[in-house]
Amino acid sequence: MTDDEISFNLTTVTPNSRDVHAQTTPTLTMANNKCRTSMTDNCRIVDTVSKNPNTTSATIIHDIKANLDPIIEYAQEPLLPLLKACIPLNNIVYNLSAYVEMAVSETPEQPPDRLTIDESAAIRLYTMEWKHPHRSLYSMLNCTLKQDNRNLLRPYFKYLKLFVTALAKLPCVPPLTIWRGVTKDLSANFPPGTLMTWWSFSSCTTELTVLENNIYLGQTGNRTLFSVESINGRKIRAHSQFINEDEILLLPGTQMIVQSQFSAASDLHVIHLKQVLPTKVLLQPPFEGAHLYSKTRQWYGKKKYIMLICLLASVLIGTIIVGAILGTKTKNNNSTVPVCNNPFTAPNAYKSGKDSYSATMGHFRNNKEFDVVVLSYASSTIHLLLGDTAGAFTIIGTKAVGKGPLSAISADFNADNRQDLAVVNSYENTTSILLGLGNGLFQTAIHYTVGRNPLALISVDLNNDNKLDLVSANSNDHTISVLLGNGNGSFQSVISYKVGNSPQSLISADFNDDSQLDLAVVSFKNTISVMLGYANGSFQSPIDLMIDGFLATVISADLNNDNKLDLITGDTAYNTLIVILGYGNGSFESPIYHKVDCGPKSILSADFNNDHKLDLAMVSDRSNDVSILLGYANGSFHSPINHWVGDSSQSLISGDFNNDDKLDLAVATSDNNAINVFLGYSNGSFQAPVKYTVGTYPKSMVAADFNHDNKLDLVVSNFLDNSISVLLGNVDEGFRSPMNCKVVDHSTSILAADFNHDSKLDLVVISTTDDTIGVLLANADGDFQSPMTYAVGKWPQALAAADFNNDNKLDLAVANGADNTISIMLGFGNGSFHTPVNYMVGVAPESLVTGDFNNDKIMDLAVVNSHNDSISILLSINKRSFQLRMDYRVGKQPQSLTSGDFNNDNILDLVVANYYDDNISVLFGLDNGRFQLPVNYMVGKRPRAVISVDFNNDNKTDLAVANFDDNTISVLLGLGNGSFHVEKKYRTGVNPKVLMFGDLNNDNKTDLIVLNEKSSELFVFLNTC
């Protein structure tokens, strides 16, 4: 049943409806036919979003903010038989008495769980569904439970007394994870740490596969899956109309905290909730001595193991598990279908920075696309490689133009249906024409001489010959240059016209309503020259409009909806926005001056909030903001709304960059050589910007579809390196050029996790030279703050993050190679950490992993000791400290380890990469934190890293090993019983050292990333299985 479908009037039944009840034969069907004709399909475990735009959608979101009164007074009602308990509802729920009789008749005389017939029938009645208008009792009841007015609940009190009494008599289900689905993306509404209350009865399932069916959550479309750690659910299967499903019912007033969230696929979002005991009574027990929560509460204090999305491997394993169940991955249920045994083909290689030493991956900008951070040892920098996404851009290269390019425009100059470029070059007094090849690339530039120091350029058909012409504004000789086009990409000799003093910008429009294009040229000192056109490429003498101020730009638009074009400019010296309303005959009213924070250097007009009134956006090179001024449609504007963008903004442009029918903005900032893209919400506000590094000192931009993929691309003119940058929109595979960030000196290891609960991945890096770690908290645009440093042990080598003390705050473990210790740093939850506590391990710890090795719901540690050929197991005690280590011998100089359940016994096992033995050791777990003797498998030469995941979609865990000395990776496909197929090798770059995995191209297959230390390359192996 959908939350939207229950948003009807609660008093729509006619006064004589009781007479109708007696004449109606009850017929049970599923709401909206979602469950077809079988009573084995339960629609309550999924909240679907109605297609009716007038109904309220996803009332689960309301549970975050709702502060409703507790449900108490019902408990004072007498305990009545079901038929009498439902009498107050007969005028509310159509034909209810008939369904009550059916529920009682289908209930056995001696129901399970020592319930009476009426108590059991009350549960059955709750689960039943029927025809319109009121489809079910549970939909009506749950809708009313969510209302602010508790008086609406009074008719339900007698039924609630019986129903909750029955549920209270059922035993609490032991703590377990249950599931509930919503056919909508709710991830933005549930950031980690959110406290919420579900005020209705909430039906959940223990069988995740149930949600796979298309009549429930399904396999396509935006979906949210709630993973709930419940502590007092009631299993109602024995009393339900749905006898084939393990339905768990949560009571009203169930309070939960959002632990984490991740995306199992581009359209499937998993939100992990943990139920907590409310601090006050939200649902009164139905009778004295009733226990809504378990009488044995010791396990409440043992806060359950949370999903460690901070550890990327844990996220991805969880993604694969959920994806395999919910249809985000291809399932192999038929043993006769051949298993894919060659998951990878030739890799794609990307330069990753000199001396690439370590790497991590994660969702640094959003929760959909994977990015990679590479650590450069020599330069002490990180390189952020952004994965391609919808609404994003990939820098594919630069193209030389003339010296000092200041302005660029796009148009089809040679009538070949491909976008070309024209660029003015201020240092050599030329215009460059670059004819497009239709794939985002351009021919070598052809240059045309114009006036001195051209600053601006436009393209229009001035002489009505259906061939595009060009006009440039030339600052140093106070002219404009007109180049009439030949229609083949070439242009005639220049024609010059004198204008005002130092022209800065120009536009073309029909200012006198004669259907002929005119020009308006803004000059730096006090004038706008209006030149009325003759439609043959020539113009009348300019009419000068005197303006107070120093002008840099001009645009035209109908700001007051009188069908007459107006002019907008700005005074850069005295910080004013200037509006000049037009009469429609080529003349204009006196200027109207609006005070702003900084005089605009670039302005554009558009309707950013969809109110059919033109708004303005402007930037200044003396401000850090882009300002949005929403229009009143009378030539005046609201106060500016500022969005931070960075220093020295040079220009801006608007367009729908992500094809969502909402206007976006792009701003060029010269101080950081970047383009900042703001995706619009269509209400006048914008998302935080995404930054793209381009050439040196970007000055101007143009947006067009240069590669014919129906997606807007960007071209940027870079003033100081005499180039343009082409950014293609929406490329599906690959990475953008690296963005670099300074970290601690001689960094050797890196880890990504959300340490301050802001839903952004932060970084921790190790410095071996000064025995510290640096914590870099993430900014909104995908880069990072300066590192906060913490002293640890000597010669730190490896990192792991987990919640070691079950306080829902991530902690750190650091392996210190020179003093043979592990440093445990408990987190404060705000990105800072306690002073480390050290524990002795073996000689020269090199790598470590976390996991619950003894199934006590507390995280433990496994550490590789490279110099005494062992691993150390440290089991956690008291959520605060660790037991003395247990050591196990493995191969020679172990370098790396991974954990997983390789033999399907629900106990974690370990795999260790042994550097000098050229093999891996598999150690099977024994459920008490101990391990069996190792079983060895040969791999390539000098294995340095090992990871575990299901590469071939057979629901069996596989291994990948990086072989440092023979420049290969070994993939060992698992048999599901703890053994593996013979390795299959794939060629990599020089000295592969780091392995990572994830679904990089959204094809629901696990891809592999290899970082090669010596060749400073990142190899991406896309999965074909």
N, C-alpha and C positions, 0 to 999 in steps of 0.2 A: 504494500500500500504506500502511496507516495505522500510526502509531507504536503505537496501542493494540492493533491486531490481531496485533502480533508479540510481545506480552507473554505467551507461553505457555512451558510447561516445555520446556527444550531437550533432554530425554532421554525423550520420550514414545513413541518407536518401539519396537516389540516386538523381542525378540532374534532372531526368525526373519524379520525384515523383509527381509533380503537375498533370501530365497527368494521373497517376495512381489514384489520388484522384477522378477525375471525373468519374472513372469507378467503384469505390468501394462503396458498400452499407454499411453504418455504422451498426455495430452490437454491442450492449452494453453488456459487460460481466464484471465479477468481476476479479480483478487482481489475477492471480494464482489460480482462482476458489475458493478463500477463501470465497467469499460471494455468491457462487453458482449462481443461476439464478434469484434471487430476487433483485429488485432495492431498497429494504428496508433495505439492509445490508450495512453499511458504514465502509469500511476498514481504513479510514483515522485516526480514533481515536486511532489506535494501530500501533506502529512501531514493526514489527516482525523482527527477526534475520534470515537472509538467511542461508541456509545450504551450500551455495557455499563458500568455504574458500577463494576464490580469490576476493570476493567483500568486500567492506568496510562495517563494521557492526556498528550499533548504532551511527549514526552521531549526535544524541542528545548530546553525550559526547563532541563532538567538540564545542558545544554551550557554554561550560564552559570557554574554552580558546580562542575562536575565537574573534578577534578584527577587525571586518570588517568595511569597510567604510559605512556611512549611505546611505540610499536609498533616493535620492533627485531628480535627473534630470528627472525622469519619469513625475513629476508634471508639467513640462514645455510643455509636449506634448498636442496637441489639443484633445478635447473630440470627439471621432469618434463612428459611429455605430459599433457594435460588429464585423460584417463581415470584415469591413475595418481595425479595430484595430488588427485583427488577421492575416492580410496578411503577415507581416514580419515573422510570425511563421510557415507559410505553408511549408517551406523547413526544418523546425526543427521538428515539430510534425506531424507525418504521418497521412494523411487523415483528418486534422483538419477542413478544410472548410466544410466537410460533417457534422461533429459534431456541428459546429457553426450553420448551418442551422437547425439541429434538436433542438438545444437549443432554438433558436429563435421561432421555430414553436410550441414548447411545453410551451412557456411562455405566460400567459394571456395578453390580450391587455391592461388591466389596472392592473398592478401588485400591490401587497400590498406595504405599507410603502412609497407611492408616488414616487416610482422608475419608470423610463422609461422602455420600453420593453428591450432595449439593456442593461441597467444597471442590470435588473433582470436576463436577459439571460446570462450575464457575470458571475453572481454567479452560475447559473445552469450549465454552461459549466465547471466551476471550479470543481464542484462536480461529473461530469460524468466520467465513466470509460468504457474502451472498450478493444478490442483485441490488440495483439502484433502488432508492436514492441514497441509502446509508451504508451500503456495502459491508460494514462490519461494526461490531461494538468497539473493538480496540481502536479503530480510527477515530471514532467520536470521543472516546474516553481520553486518548492520548492528546488529541487536539485541545480538549478542555483542560487537561493537566498543565498545559503550557501557557494558559491564559493568565494574565495578571489578576483578573477579577476572580477570586476564589469562590465567590457566591455562585458562579456558574457550575461549580463542581458539586454543589449540595445534592442535586438529584441522583448523583452517582454514589453517595455516601454508603447507602445500605449494600449496594453491590460491592463497593470497595472493601467494606468490612468482611464480607464473605470471601472475596477474591484474595485479599492480602492475608487473611487468616489461613487460607489454603496454602499460599506460597510460604508463609512463615513456618508451617508444619513440615514443608519439604526441607531436606537437609541442604545446607550450604555446599555447593560444589567446591572441592578443594581448589586452591589458587591455580589458575591456568589461563592461557591465552585464548581469547575468543575473538570473533570477527564480526564486523558489520560493514555494509557497503553503502555508498552514496554515489549516484550517477551524476556527479559534478565535481569539479576541481575545487576543493576547500582548503588546499594547503596554505594559502595566504592568510586564512582566518585562524590557523592553529599553530602559531609559532611555539617552539619549545618553551616550557615553563608556564604555559597558559593553564589556569585553574578553571574548570568548567563543571557544570552540573547538568545531568540529563534528568529532566523533570518528568518525563513520561516513562511508561514501561518500555524497555528497549530489548527487542528480540535480537539475539546474536546466535552465531553458530560455531560449533567446534570443528566443523568440516569445511575447510577452506575450499575444497573442490566444489561444494554446492554453489559458491558464488560465481564459478566459471560459466554456468549455464546462461544462455542469452536472455532468459526470462528474469534473471536476477541482475548481477553486476555486469555480466557479459565480458567480451574480449576486446571491444573497441569503444571509442568515445572517451570523453573525460570522465574519470572515475576516482573516487577516494575510498580507500580501504582502511578502516579503523582496526588496529590491532590492540586489543584491550586486555591488560593484565587484571583480571577480575578476582575479587576476594569473597563475594557473597552472591554469586549467581545461583539461580534455581533451574534445575533441569526439569522441563515440563513435558518431555516426550511421552511419558506414560499416561498423561492426562490430556494430550493435545489431539486436535483433529488431524494433525500432520504426524503420523505415527512413524514415518521413515526418516525423520531428521532429528539430530541431536540439538534441539533448540535450547539455548540458555537465555533465561529472562532476567534482566537487570531491573531492580525496583526503582520507582521514582525517588529522586534525591540522590542518585548515584553520582558521587563526586570523583573527578579524575584530574590528573595533571598530564599535560602533553610532555612526553619524554623526548621525542625526536620525530623526524620525518625524512623520507627520501622518496625518490621516484624509481619504481620498478620498471617503468617504461615511460615514453614521452607523454602518454595520456593516463597513466596509472600512478596515483600518489598514495603512499602508505604513511599513515599517521599513527604513532605508537603512544597509546594512552596507558596510564597506570592508575588504578582505582585506589583511593585513599579514604580513610575514615573521616567523615565530616566532623567539624569542630562543634556543631550543634545539631539538634534533632531536626532533620528535614522531612522524615516520614515517621509518624508516631507508630510504634508497634501496635498491632490490632488488639492485643489482649495482654493482660498482666503476665509476665514471664516469657512473653514471645521474644525470640532473638532474631532480629533481621540480619545480624552478623554472627559469625561463628562464635560459640561460647569459648572456644580455645583460641586465644589471640596471639600466641607467641610468634606465629609466623607473620603477623602484621609488622613486627619490628624488623623482620628479615626482609628488607626491601629487595624485591626481586631483581634479578639480573636484567639490565636494560640493554636495548639494542645499540651496539657501539658503532653508530654511523660515523663517529670520528675516525675510526680505523677504516680506511678505504676498503681494505679487503673484506671486512665484515659487512660493509654496506653492499658490496657487489655480490657476496655470497647470498645475503638476504634477498637482493634483487633477483638473483637467478632462481632462488627457491620460490619466491612469490610469483615471479614471471612464469616459471614452469607450470605452476598450478593454475594461474589465472589467464593463461592463453597468451601471455606476452612472449612466450618462447614456444617453438614447435615441440610437441610432445612425441615421445616414441613409446607408445603403449603396445605395439604389436611386435612381438619378438621375431616375427618373420621378416620385418623390414630391415634391410642392411644398415648397420651402424656406420656412420661416417668416420673414417680413420685417418683422414688427411685434412684437418680443419683449416690450414693456412696456405696461402699462395705467396708470391713474391711481395715483400714489404714495400711501403712508401717511406722514404727517408727525408728527415728534416734536420737542418742544422740547429744545434741546441746550445751553442756557446762553448768557448774554449775550456778544456779540462772539465767536461761534464762529469760530475762525481756522484751525484745522487739525484733522485727525482721523486715526486709524489703527484698524485692526480686527484681531482675532485671537482665538485660543482662550485667553482669560485665566484661565478656571477649569478647563477640561478640554479634551480634544482632539476634541470633537464639535460644540459650538455656538459660533457667532461672537458676540463682543461688540464694542462700539465705544467707543473713548476719544476724546472731543472736547476740544480745547484752547480755553480761554477767555482771550483776550488781556487784557481789562480787569481781570479778577479774579485773573489768574495761577493759575488752577485747571484741573484736568482733570475731566471729567464721564464717569464710567463707566456705560455703558448695557448692561445684561446681557440677552443674548438668551434667549428662553424655552426651557426644556428639560424633559424628564421629571424629576419629582422636585423641580422648582423652582416658584417662585411669582411672580405678577405683581401688583404693587400697583395696584389699580384705583381707589382713592379712599378718602375718609374720610366718616364720617357723624356728625353732632352728637348727643350724648346729654346727660345732666345734668352738673353740675359735679363734678369730682374723681372720675371713674369708676375704680374699683379692681378690680372683678372682673366677668367676663363668662362666661355659659354659653349653650349652644345647646340647643334642643329644639323640638318641634313643638307649640306651645301652642294652636293653633286647628285641629288635625286636618285640615290640607290637604295633608299629605305634603311640606311645605316646612319647612326648618329656620328657626326664629326665634331671636331673641336676647333675653337679659335681662341687664341691667347694673346694678350698684349704684353709686350716686353719693354719695360720702362727704361732700362739701361741702354738699349740699342735702337729705340724708336721704331719698333716693328710690330707687326701682327703675324703670328704663326698659325698656319692652317694645318691641322692633322686630320687626314681623312680616315674614317673608321673602317675596320675590317669586319665588323659585325660580331666579333667574339671578345670584345673588351680590349683588343689591341688596335694600334694605330700605325699608319704609314709615317715615314720620316717627315718632319715639319717642312712646310714651304713658307717663306717669309715675305711679307709685304711691308714696305716702308710707309709710315704714317707720320704724324707730327711728333714734336719733341716731348719726351717723358709722358707717354700715354698711360693713363691711370684706370680707365674704364672702357668697356666695350659692350655693344648690344648688336643683335642681329634681327633685321626686319626686312620686309619687302617694300622699299621706299617708292619704287616706280611702277608698281602694279604689273610686273612682267612674270609673276609667279617664280621668281628667282630671288633667293635670299641675298640681302646686302648687309654690309657692316658699317658701323659708325663707332669711332673711338673718340674719347675726350682726352686732349693733349694739354697737360698742365703748363709746360714751360713756354709754349708759344701761343697760348690762349686761343686755341682753335679746337674745332672738331674735324675729323677726317671721315669722309664718306667713300666707301669702296663698293661700287655696284657689282653685283655678282653676275657671272656668266652662266650659272646653272650647272657647271661641271666641276665645281670645286675651285675654280680660279676666279680672279677678280680684276676689274679694270683699274686704271690709274686713279690715284687718290684725288678727291675734290675736297678742298678745305674751306671752312667758314669761320670767321672771327666770332668769338663769344666773349664772356666776361673774363675777369681776372683769375687765372689759374683754375680752369674747370676740373672738377673732381669726379663727377658722376653724371649719368644721363639716362633718360628713359624715352620711350616712344609710345604715343597714344594719340587718340583723336580728341583734342581738347576743344575744338569748335564745332563738332558735330556735323562735319561736311564729308564724312566717310573717307577722309584722307589722313594719313599718318603724319603727326606733328612730333616735335622733339621738345624736351625740357632738359636744360643743362644747368647743373648747380655749380657755381663758382665759389671758390674758397672764401672770398671776401664779399659778402653781402648781396649777392644777386643770384636769381634763377632766371635764365634766358629761355623764353618760350619762342620756338621757331615753327611757324605754321607751314605745313608742307603743300607743295603743288602737285603731288602724286607722280612726279617724273624724276624724283631723286634730288630736286632742288628745293630751296626754302626761302620764305620771306625773311626780311631782316629781323633779327631777334627783338622781342619785347622783353625788357628787363623788369623783373619784380624785385624791388629793394627789400632785403631782409636784414634785420639786425642780427649779427653774429658771424661766426666762422663755420661754414657749411662743408659737410663731407659726403653727404649722400642724399638721394631723392627717390621717392617712389610715387606712384599715382594709384588712386583707388576712389571709389564712391563711398565716402565715410558716412554720409548723412542720408543715403537712400533717396536722392533726388534725381538719379539717373544722369548726373553730371560729374565728370571726373574732378577730383581734388588732388592736391599735392601734399606730401608729407616730407619734411626734412628735419634737420636738427642742428643745433649750435653746439659744437664740441667744446668751445671755450667757456660758455656761460651755462652749460648744462640745461638746455631747453629742448623740448620737442615742439616742432612748429607745424601747424596745420593751416593750409591755405585752401579754402573752399572755392570751387569753381562755379562760374556763371553758365558754363556750357557754350560760350561763344569765343573762347580763347582768352578771356580775361578772368581775373580772380579777385576775391574779397581780400580785405586786409588780413595779415597773418594773425593766428591765434597761438599764443605761447603757453606751453605747459612745462612747469618746472619738473625736472627729473634728477636722479642722483648723479648721472654722468651723461655728458652729451653723446648721442648715438653716433657710432661710426658706420653701422649697417642696420637697416630697417627692412622689415617685410610685413605685409598685411595678409591675413587669412582669418577664417572663422574657426578659432581653436576650441570653442565650447558649443558649437552647433546650435546657436541661438539665432542664426541668420543675420547677425550683425558683425561687421568686419572688426577684427581685433588687430593689434600690432605686436610684433616681437622685435626687440632691438638689443644690440650689444655695443659695448664701448671698449676701446683698448686701454682705458683707465679704470675698468671695473672688472670684478671677478664673476659677474652675474650675466645671465640672459634675462631680460625683463619682458614679461607678458602684460600687455595693457588691454583688458577686455573693453570692447566698444559699447557705447550707448546708442549708436546709429544716428547721432546728431553732430558728429565731429568732436565729441568729448569722450573721455575714457575713465574707467575705474583707476584707482591707484595701482602702480605696478606690482606684479607678483614676481619676485626674483628667484632664480634657480642658479645655484653656484655652478660655475663652469671652469674657472681658472683664469690666470692672468692673460692680459693682452689679447682679448677677443678681436678678431679681424673681420669676420664676416659670418653670416648665417644663411641658412636655406631651409625650406620646409618641403615635405613630401611624405607620402605614406610608405615608409621604408620596410615595414613588415606586413604589408597587405592585410591590415585589419580594418581598413576604411576609417582610420583615425589619423589625423595629421601629426607628423613627427617633426622634430627639429634637428639640424646638425649645425654645430658651431665650430669654427676654426680658431684655435688659440696658438699664438706664435711662440710664447715663452716655453711651452713644452712640446712644440712641434706635433700637435695632435688635432684630431677631429673628435668632437664629443657629440654623441648621438643621444637625443632625448626622445624616447618613445612616448606618444601622447595617449592620454586617457579620454580625450574628446570632451572634457569638461573644463578645459582651460589649464589643467595641471598636467605634469609629466612625470615619468619615472626618473629615477636617478640616472645620470648619463653613463654611457659606455664609451670609453676612450680608445681611440685608434691612433697609433703613432704613424706619422707620414713623413714627408721630407722636411727640410729645414725652413722654418718661418713660413708656414702656410698662410696665404693671403686671401684666396678666393676659392669658391666651390661651385660646382654645377651638378645637378642630379638628372639622370636620364637612364634609359635601359640600353646600355651599350652592347650587351651580348644576347639580346633577343630572348631572354628567359622570363619576360613579364615581371621583372623585379627591378626596382630602382637601384642604380649604381651611383657612385660618387666619383667625381674627378676633382682633385685639389691642385691648385697652382702653388708651388713652393718657391718663395721669393729668393732665398739665399743660395740654393743649390741648383737653380735654373732648371727645374724639372716639374713634372706633374706626377701625382700619385693617382692610380686607378684602383678603386675599391669596389669590387664586384659584390653585389648583394646576394645573400642566401646560397652560398656554395655549400654543398652537403658534406663534403669530406675534406680532411686536412686541417691545418692549423694556420693561424695568422703569424705574421712576423713577431719575434719575441719582444716583450716589454721587460725591461731590466730593472732590478731593485737591489740596492746595496744592503748586505746583511753583515753578520759578524765575520771576523777574519778567519780564513782557512776553514771554511765550513765543510763538513764531511758527510752529514746526514740530515735529512729533512723529513718532516711529518706534518700532515694537515688534519685539523679537527676544529670544531667550534668550541672554543674554551670560554667564551663570554656570553653564550646563549643569545646571540643576535642573529642566528640562522645564517651566518656567513662563515666560511671555512678560514680559520687562522693557520699560521705556520709556526713550527718550532724548528730551529736549526741548531746544529752543534758546532762549536768552535774548539778544535783540538789544541790550538796553541795557547789559549788562556783558560782552558778548562771551564768553559761556560756553555750555557745554552741561551739562545735568543728567541724570544716570543714576539712574533709579528702579527698584530691584530689586523684583520681585514677591513678595508674601506669598501664603500658601496660600489665603486666602479671597477672592482676586480684587482686593484693593487693593494699595497700593505703599508701600515705605519712603520715608523722606525722601531728597531727591535728593543725589547726590554730584556736585559741580561740577568742570568742567575748563575751563581757558582755551583758546580757539581763536583764529582770526583775527578781524578787525574786521567787525562787523555780519553774523554768521552767518545764513544764509537757508534752507539745505536740508541734509538728512541722507541717508546711505545706509549700509547695513551689508553686509559681505561678508567672506569669508576671503581677504584679499589676499596672504598669504604662505603659504597652504596648510599651516597648522599646526593645523587643526581648531579654531581659536578665532576668534570673530567680531571683526572690526575695524570701524572707523568712518571714513567720509569726510564732511567738513563743507564746504559751499560758503560762502565768506566774501565778502559783497557789496561791502564797502568797500575791501578791500585786494586784491581780484582774485586770491584764492588758494583752493586746496583744502587742508584740513588732513586728513592721514591719521593715525589713531590706532590703533596695533596693540593688540589685546586680549590680556590675560593669561589669559582664560578663566574668571575668577572675578568678572566684573562690573566690573573696573577696567581702566585703559588706560595705555599708554605716553604720554609727552609727544608732542604732535603734530609731524609733519613737514609743512611747507607746500610746495605746488607752484603756480607761476603758471599762470593760465588767462586767459580773456578778461575784458572789462570787466563788472563787476557780475554774477557768477555767481548764478543764480536757482534752478536745479534740477539734479539729477544722477541718473544711473542707472548700475548696474554690469552687466557682461556680458563674456563671452569673445568679443571682436570679431575676434580673429585666430586663433582655434582652437588656442591653445597651452596650453590647460587652466589658464590663470592669469587671474584676474579683472582686467578693465580698467574704465575710467571714461569716461562721456560727460557733458559739462557744458553747460548752457544759459547763455549770456552775454547778458543782457537789454539791455545798453546799447551793444553794438557788433554786434548782430544776427548772432550766430554761435553755433556749438557748438564745444567743444574735446574732442578725443579724446586720452586719456592711456593709452597701452599699458603694461602692467606688464612689468618686466624683473627678473630675479633674485629674484622673489618678495619683494622688499624695497623696490623703488623703481619709478618710472615714467619713461618716455621723455619728451622734450620734446613738448609738445602739438602736435597737428595741428588747425587751425581750418577750419571750413566755414561759408560764408555761408548764412543761412536768411532768414526773413521779419523784419518789424519787431518789435522788443522781444519776442523769444521768452520764454515763461514756463515751459513744462513740456515734458517729453519722456518717451517710453516706447520700449522695445525689443521686438522680436519678429521671427519669420521670416514675413514677409507674402507672400513669393513662393515659399515651399516649396523653397528651394535649400539648406537647412540652414546658412544663414549669417544672423547677426543683422542686422536692419535697424533703423532709427530713425524715429520720428515726433515732430515738434516742433510745439507749439501757438504760433502767432505772434499776439501780442495786438493789435497795431495794424493788421495786415493782414486780420484776421478769417478766417484760413485755417490749415491745417496743412501741414507739409512732410514728405514721405516720402523718406528717404535709404536706398537699397539698399546693403547691405554687399558688399564684394569679397573677403572671406575673409583678407585680409592686414591687417585693421584699418583699411583705407581705405573710403571711401564714394563713391557716385555723386552727381551733382548732384541737388538736391531736385526732387520732383514735388509740386505744390501742389493742395489741395482746399479749396474754400470751406466754411466752417461758420458758426456764429452770430456774434454781435457780441461782440468782446473775449474770445476763448478763453483760459481760465486754466489748465486741466488737461486731460490726455489720458491714457487707459489703453487697453490692448489685451487682448482675450479673445474667445473664441467665444461670442457671445450666442445664436445661433440653431441651435446643434448641427449645423452642416454641416461641421464639421472644418476650417473656414477662420477665420482670425483676424480679428476685427472691431475697431472703434474706438469709444470714447465720449469726447466732448469737452464740458467744462463751459464754457458761454458766459456770462461774468460779467455783461455789460450788458443782455442781453435775457432773462435769467432762464429759460434753457432748457438742455437738453443735446442734443447732436447724436450720433446713432448712425449710423455708417457701416459697413454690412455688407461684409465682404471677399469678393472673388471668388477668392482663392487664388492669384492670379498677380501680386500687388502692387498691383492696382487695387481700387477700392471703388465700391459703389453710391452714388447720391446720398443725402445725409444725410436722416435722419428725426428730427424734433425732438420733444422732450417738455418740457412746462412744469414748472418747479421753483419753489423759493422765491426770495427776493430775493438776488441776487449769489451764484450757485453757484460754489464755489471748489475743493472737494475731491471726488474721485471714488474710490470703493472698490467691490469686488465680491466675491461669494461666494455659496454656496448657503445662504441664511438660513433657509429653511423645509423643508429636507431633501426637496425634490422632484426633486433631481438636475438642477436648472436654475440657471444663473448669474444671480443677482440683482444689482441695482445700488443703491449708496447714494450720495447727494449731500448734502454739507454746504453749507448756504447761510449766508454770512457775515453779511449785514445782518439777515435775518429770524431768525437764530439757530435754525434748524430743520434737522432731519435728515430727508431724504426717502428713503423706501425704495421702490424699483421692483421688484416681484416679477415674475419672468420667466414668460411664458405659452407660450414655444416648447417 
